[in-house]
């Protein structure tokens, strides 16, 4: 019979999980084994992501039918400029940084979409275009590919840090 912590009060659950993780560590088991044994440690389910898309109408707004851009290199940095993680967009144009472990609550980051990894002959579209929302705008600075400061709290998910690209030939 498996034991579930889902119904415990959050502070009791956190203490139980931290105690269990410390015990697993003392036994010399890996963190993956600990996660399988007791579940994720609070604060490590923080996720950040978004989509890179072709802005065909050059309006700076991500539309449901916008073509996606695979293979764009994305770097997540802390506010001191230290690299936290890197990834690339998938075939669906999406990227995701998972299991972020903010050292404080909240913690701030910057995302940089690497301009050298964009398809040849393209550049970033208008940032924060008129009529857009945070969920459908391009958050990348057109000159640098870097977003504004992103502040996250523990155990949250923000998948709205997008970048649109346009053809330079237009």
Buried (B, 14 or more C-beta within 10 A) or exposed (E): EEEEBEEEEEEEBBEBBEEBBEEBEEEEBEEEEBBEBBBEBBBBBBBBBBBBBBBEEEBBBBEEEBEBBEEBBBBBBBEEEEEBBBBEBBEEBBBBBEEBEBEEEEBEBBBBBEBEBBEEEBEBBBBEBEEBEEEBBBBBBBEEBBBBEBEBEBBBEBBBBBBBBBEEEE
